[in-house]
Amino acid sequence: MAAKTQQFQPSGSNIRSTIQQSINLIRGKDVSNYTLVFMDPTTKNSAGSHENIYMPHISLGRGKKCHVRYSEKYGTVSREHASISSDGNSVFINHNPNAKNPTLVNGNPISRAYSLQNGDEIQLSYDGPRIRFNTSKVKTSTIGLTSRIGGAISQAVKPYKTAISVLGMLLLVALGFAGYNMYQNTQLNEKLLDSQMVIESLSNESESLNNELKNLEQRGKANTARYRALARQKRQQDRQIRELKNNPKQVAHYKPTVSTSGKTTYRYDKEVNTESAKIDKKKEVDNKKFRANASSDVVDNLNLELPNINLLPKPDVVFLVGKKIKVSYKGMSRIIGVKQFYQFDQENPQFEDRDGIVYGTGFYTDSGELITARHVVQPWRYASYYNMKNSIWKELNALEANGAIITIDFDAYSPGGKEHAFNTSNVRIDVSKDRDITNKGKIKLKALIALDKTFKKFGKIENKYITPTERFSDWAKLSFSNVASSKISISRPKSLRLRTGTKLHILGYSYGNDMQTSRRKVESQYSPTIVSTDYTFDGIIQVSGLTFGPGASGGPAMIYENGKFIAVGIVSAAVGATNAIIVPLQNVR
């Protein structure tokens, strides 16, 4: 929840807090900071670049005093469109109430202060420029003096032209103190390498390796031993960069090497006999058991790779429509729903009948399987688990517990033309953790009789139910022999190794048929969300920033890695208004 005291901060306001933060920054103290990744170019930042923000308040817009300024080509952006404020613990974005167009976070307009979370996407107006917000673990005390001065001047001085002389004088005084402190620190740490220098060197090497990997991939040599060796080397360097950013003292482990061309590179030497090395060795022993279970499949939230939305595998995400329910009990069979089951006897008809009893999402994998959520194809089992208000599902659950056989016939619509019809009797699910519940007395069918009077013949039935006991069993799988190649690959190991802050990309048919039209092919909606806890919790993936609705259940939850979307989970259920549950694909058997 956003604090009530947060509100829009125009350019030039809060000069006192800005001066104080600038002085602390230049003197080498640790000040709160965060990173903005510019997905569209500003007047000084190119698309894809990023900037660490150190000031407590910044403004965004087309005005000359704005910290983040956009050119006149973005006509829907106001002169001062929004502001971002940090109180040391949280970062808030505030919309300017005088702006003509909205400020959006993750595609939703905000009307008051919004607390930003790692990976949130900011957009100034519906078709305006986009920015990604990322939290930062950078300690400003480890940044070089030149960088601290440059950051303070570029971010602090710009909006305060009326107070430039006062601010400049204070910065010069702070610079004097900083110079004295720097001299003392230099005398005490002559042999300590600058971590930023090492990080820059490692980053350059990592970029070179990345370019070579792309060249090998384009030449079709991605499976060669050299490609694998380079990929391992790049992962190791990226890990070292992250460790240095989080703990600059680790720089003591790096030794410089000068090549014949005069270029200096740095190599990690774990045998360096320093106090920090001894501490690190103790931590390594303490965490041996955890590291033994870890793998290279850990998905790190520090990956700032921008996803190419044009590569989303929408053609392989299908709209599931349950057409009819068949109940077989005591020698009688009844059908609820349509009498005719559509088997796609004509290709892409102009008007498709997509009316149904239940809706959901599924996706084809590159191994020829259709995966969805179990509660989509077997909703009656979840009537008690999710406290469904529809009494039809409760009564069907009771009938099944008394021995009835219940199936649903589905049509699977796809924008890619992969359309199928299937029956739930052919779907693979896991019922091993389901529990039978028997209550006293008997119950009378009411909702089913209201639909079909012949249900009266079943009479009163025992008060029994069947309910799942574990959320991680909410998956279903069906194999097709005639499915064309899908672009959705899955990673079971990565589904268990997601870190907090990792961005997941969801495709699904939120709100079912209400968001589709029979006059055109179906199209799934894109919804980004954020992993909220490290790894899995009780066998599930927890996410926050709920951006999808009912009907998206069964859709793929994907990560973006090396220019490719990879499915790691299945959308299961919302928890409240802001959180949701994803079933890891590791559970699917």
N, C-alpha and C positions, 0 to 999 in steps of 0.2 A: 504494500500500500504506500502511496506517495504521501510525504509529509504535507500537512496543511500549510506550512509556512513557505513552501516552494511556489514560486510564480515566475512569470516571464521576466527576464533581466535584459533590458535594452543595452545597446553599446554605450560604454562610457559610465555605466553605473558601477557601484561597488569598488571604487578606486582604492579604498583603504585595504580591503581584503586582498586585492590584486597586488598592491605594493608589498604587503607583508609576505605573500606567497612568493613573489619574485625575489625578495631579499633572502628568504629561507632557501630557495632554489640555488641562488648564486653562491651562498655560503656553504653549500654542500650538504644541507640537511635533506632528509627524506620527506618529500611532499607527495600527496596523493596525485595520481596521474592515471590516464587511460589512453587507449588508442582509437583513432578514427581511420577506417579504411574507406577511401573514396572510390566508390564503384562507378561514378561519373566524374569527369574532370571539373576542378574549380579553376579560379583564375591563376592559381600558383601550383596546384597539385594535379598530376596526370591521373587518368583512370587506372585503378589498381594500386596506386601508391598509398602510403599510410603516414600518419603523423601522431607522435605522442603529445598529448595535451597536458600541460602542467598547471594552467590557471584555474581558479575556482569557478569562474564564469566566462563563457564564450558565447558569441552570437553567430547566427547563421542567416545568410540572405544575400541580396545583391548590393547592399549598401557599402560604401567605401570604408566604413568603420568596422564592418563585420570581420571577425576572426576567420571564419570560413566563408569566402565570398565567391559567388557564382556570376558568370557573365550575363549579358543582357539577352542571350539566346534562350535563357530559361525565364520566359515571360510570366509564368505562373508562380514564380518565387517572389515573395515580397521583399522590400528593401531590408526589413528586419523580420524574418519569417519565424524564427524560433531561437531559443537559447538553451544551453546545457550548463547545469550547475552541479558542483560537487561539494558535499559537506564533509569530506574526509572518509566517510564510510560508504555512502551511496552516491550514485550519479543520476540526476534527473533531467529529462528533457521537458521543456515548457513551450507550448504553442503561444505565439503572439495573438491575442484575441482580435487585434486590428488587421491581421493578415486576411486577404481575400480568399485564399485557398487553405485547405487543412494541412496539418502535419500528421504523417502516418508512421506508426511503428508496427512492423511485421504486417503491413497491409491494412491496418485498422486506424482510423482517425482518432486522435486523442483530444480531449476537451479540457484536461487538467494535467497537473504534473504527473509524469510517468517515470517510474523507477526503471532504469535501463539494466538489462541483464546481458551477460556475455553472448555475443552473436546476434543481438537484435539488429534489425534492418530499419533504418530511418529513411523516410522519403518526404521531401518538401513538395507537396501537392501531388495529385494522383499521377500525373505524367512527368513529375519533376525529378531532379537528381537524387541519387540514393547514396547513403552512407552506412557502413557497418560499424557498430560499436563493439569494442572488445575491451575487457578488463585487462589490466597490466600488472605484472609482478615486478616491473623494473624498479629498482631502488635508485632514486635520483642521486643519492650520495656516491654512487659508483660511476656516474657519468662524468666525462671529462669536463674541465672548467670551461673550455671554449664552447662546448655543446650546451652547457647550462646557461652561459651568458646569452648565446644565440637564441635559445628557447625563451628565456625571460624577455629579451628585447622584442622578438618577433611576435610573441603572444600577449605581452603586457602593454607595450607602448602604443601599438596601433590604434586602439579605440580612444586614447586619452590625449588628443592633440591639444586640448585646452590646458592640460596639466603636464605637458611634456617636460618642461624645465624642472619642475619639482620631482617628477618621477625619474628623470634622467640623473639628477643629482643624487637621489637616494640609491639608485642602482650603482652609481660610481662609488659611493661610500661602501655599499655592500661588496663591490668588487675589490676595494682595498682590503677589507677583512678577509675576503675569500683568497686573495693573493697571499696574505700572511699565513693563513691556515694551510694553503697549498704548499708553501715553502716548508713548513714544519712537517707536513705529511710526506713530502718528497724526501726529506732527510731521514725519516724513520723507515721509509719503504723503498729504498733505492733499487732493490733487487726484485720488487714485485712488478710483474708485467701488467700493462693496462688491459683489463678484460675486454674493453670495447675493441681494442686493436686485434685481439685474438678472435673475437666474435666476427669482426669484419673479414678477417682472413679465412676463417672457416666457412663463412657465408659465401664468399667468392668461390671457394673450392666446391661447395655444395651446389652452387648454380652451374658451374662448369660440368659437374657430374650429371646434373639434371639434363642439361642440353645434350650430352653424349647419350644418355639413356633414351631421350626422345628420338635421336637420330637412329639408334639401334632398333627402336620400336617401329619407326617408319620403314626401315629396311627389312622388317620381318624377322629380326634376330632377337626378339624379346626373350626367347627361351634358351639362349646360348649361355655358356658358363660365364662369359665376360659380363653379360647383362646382369646376371644374378650377383656376381661379385661387386659390380658397381652399385647395384641397388642396396646391397648390405652396407657398403662403405658410406653411401649417402645417408642411410638411416642412422648410422653411428654418428656421423658428423652433425646431423640435425639434432640428435639427442644431446650431444656435447654442447651445442649452441644453447639449447633450452636450459641445461644445467648451469651453464655460465651466467645466463640471464637471471636465474633464480638465486644463484649463490656465487657472486663474483670472486669469493675467496678460492674457488676451485681453480683460478688462473695459476695458482702456485704449482699445479701439476703439469703445466705446459712448458715445453722447452722450445726456444726459437731455433730454426735451421735456415741458413742462408745458402741459396743455390748459386751456381756459377754465374747465373744472369743477374745476381744481386737481389733476387726476390726472397723475402722472408716468409716462411711458413711456420706453423706451430703444430707440434705433435704432443699428444697426451702421454704422460709417463706416470703410471700409477705407483711407481716405486720411489717417487720423490719423498724424501724424509722430512716432512713438515708436520706441524701440529695438526693442521686441517686434514692431512692425509691419514693420520692416526685416528682422528674422529670419524672420517669417512669409512675407514676399515672396520671400526666398531659397529657403525650403522649397517655395513654390508653383512656382518655376521648376524646381527640382530634380525635382519630382514631376509635371511637366507631362505627360509621356508616360503615366504611370499614370492621371492624372485624365482624360486624353482617352479612355481606354478604359472609365472608370467610367460608371455610369449611375444614374438615380434609383431603379433596381430593387434597390439594395443592401439586404439584409435585415439590420438591426442587432440585435446581441445585447442592446442596452440597452432594447429594447421590453419593458416589464413587463406588457403587456396579458394579463389572465387569460383563458385559453380557456374558452368555454362548451362543456363536454363534450357537452351535449345536442344540439349542432349537428353532431356527428360524422356524416359521410355514410356510415354503415354500410350502408344499403340498396343502395348502389352499389358495394360491395366484394364480389367474388364468390369462391366456393370452387371451384377448378379441380381436377377429378378425371380423371386419365388412365385411360380404361377399357380400351383395347386397343392393342397395337402391331402394325402390319402391316409385314412385311418382304417385298419383291419383289426376287428375285435369280435370274438365269439362267433366266427363264421360269417360275419357281415363286413362289408366294406363301404365306406362313405367317402365322398370327395368334397372338399371345400375349395372354392376358387373357380377358375375357368374350367369349362367342360372340354375345351379343345386345347391341346398342348402344342405350342408353335415349335416346329422342328426346323425352322429356317429353310423352308422348301423353295424360297425365292431369294436371290442374292440382293442384299441391301434394298429392301422395299422402300418406297417413298414415305409410307406411313407405317411405322413399326408399332405394334401393340406392346407397350412396356408397362402396362398396368399389372400389379402383382400384390401379393399378400405381405411379402417381406423383401427388403432391399439390402444390398451390401456390395462389397468390393472384393475382387480377387485379382491375382496377377499370375501370368505365365512366366516360367523360368526357362533358362537356356537348356535345361535338362528335360523339357517337355512335360512339366507338371503345372497344375493349377493349384495355387495356395490361397487360402482365405482364413477367416476366423471361424472357429467352430460354432460360436453362437449365431453366426449368420445362417448356417445350414442346419443347425439343431437348436433353434431358439427356445423351444419349450423346456429344454433341460436347464436353462438359465433363468426361468421365470422367478424362482425363489432367490437365486444367487444375486441377481441384479434388481430384485424387488420390482419386477415388471407389473405395471398396472393392468395390462391387458389380460383379463381372466381366461381368454381362450387358450393362451399358452399354459396357464396353470392347470386347466382342465385336461389339456392334451398330455401334460406331464403326468397327471394322476392316472390317465388311461394307460399310458405306457408302463407305469409302475405296476399296474394291475394285469399286464400281459399283452396290451395292444401293440401293434407294429405301426409306426408312424414314419412316413417319408414325405419329402417335398420335392417337386419337380422344378428345376431351375432352367431359365434361359440365361446364357452368358453373352452379353453384347460387348463388342470391342471396336474402338475406332480404327483398329488395324485390320478389320474384316475377319478376325479369328472368332467365329461365333459357334457356340456349342449349346447343346441341351444335355442335362445330366440329372440323375436322381441321387438323393442323399444315401441310398443304400449302397452306392458304389464308392462313397467317399471314405477315406481313411482318417480316423480320429482316435484319440486316446481317452478311454472311459475308465481306465484302471483306478483313477483316484475319485471317481464318483461314488456317492454314498446314498443308500436307500434309507428313507425316513418313513416310519409307520406311526400314524397317530390313531387315537381312539375314534371309533364311530365310522360312519360312512358319509359320503358327500353326493350331492345331486348335481348333474350337469345342467347348467343354465345357459351360458353363453353359446355353447355348441347347439343346444336345442333351438335357441333363437335363430340360428343360421339354417338348421336342417332338423325338421321335426322327427325324422327317423332315428335320431340319437336317443329318443325316449326309450327305444327298445333295449338300450344298454342298462337302463335302470340306475339304481344307486350303486356306487362302487366304493371299495375300501379307500380310506383316507391315507393314501400313500403318495410319496413323491421321490424323485431321483434328482440329486443336485451335485454339481461339481464341487470339489473341495479346494482345488488349486487353480489360481488364475493362469498359471503357465501352460495349462492344458487347452487353452483357447486357440487351437489351430486345427486346420483340416487340409487334406491334400488329396488331389485326384490326378491320375496320370492319363494322358491322351497320346495315342499313337500317331495321330494325324495333325499335330500342332506344328506349324512352321517355326523356324528358329526364332527364339525370343532374345531380346537384347538385355534382359534382366538376369544378371548373374548374382549368386548369393554367396555369402561368407558366413559359415556357422561359427568359426572361432572368433571373428571380429565382433559377433553379436554379443559375446560375453565380456568384451574388453573395451567398452565405450567409456570414455572419461567425462567427468562433469563439464558441461559447456559445449560438448560436441553437437554440431548442428545436424539434425536429421531432416530429410526431405520426404514429405508424405505426398502420395497421390491417392485420391479416393473420390467416391461419388457422394459427397456430403449432401444430406437431406434428400437422398434418393431421387425419385422421379420428379420432385418439385423443382430441381435444378437442371432438368434435361427437357428436351423437346423432341417429339416424334418426327419433326420436319427436317432433322439433320442427324448425323451420326453422334453417338454419345461422346462425351469428352470429360475426363477426370479433372478435378481441381487440384492445384498445387498448394500445399500448406507446409511451411517450414516450422520446426519446433526444436527445443533444446533439451539435451539429456540433463537431468537434474541431480543425479547421484552417480558416483563412480561404479562402474561395472553393473552387475545385476543385483537386485534386491528381492530376496525371496523368489528367485527364479524369473523375475520380470525386469524390464527396462522402464524406469520412471522418467517422464518428460514433463516439462513445464512450458507455459506459453501456448495454451490450447488454441489452435487456429483452424481445427476441422470439426465437423459436426456429425450427428448420427448418419449412417450410410457409408461413412469412410471406413468402417470396421472391415478388416480383412485386407486393407490396402497395404502396399509395401512401405516400410520405413527404411530409407536409404542414406548412406553416407556418400560423399563425393570425394574421390581419391584418384589421383593421377589421371584426371580428365575423364572419369567414368563414374556413373552412379552404380553403387553396389548395395543390394538389399541385405539388411541385417535383422529385420524384425517385421512383425505383423501388427497392424493397428488393432487394439483390443477394446479398450473402453475408456471413457472420460471419468475423471474423479473430481467432482466439484466443477467449478467454472474455469479453472486455470490449469489443471493437471490431467495427465492421461497415462495409460498403461500400454506398453509395447511388449509383445511376446517375442523373445529371441528366437531366431531361426534355428539355433542349436537344438531347440526342443522338438522340432519337426522331424519325425522319423518315417 
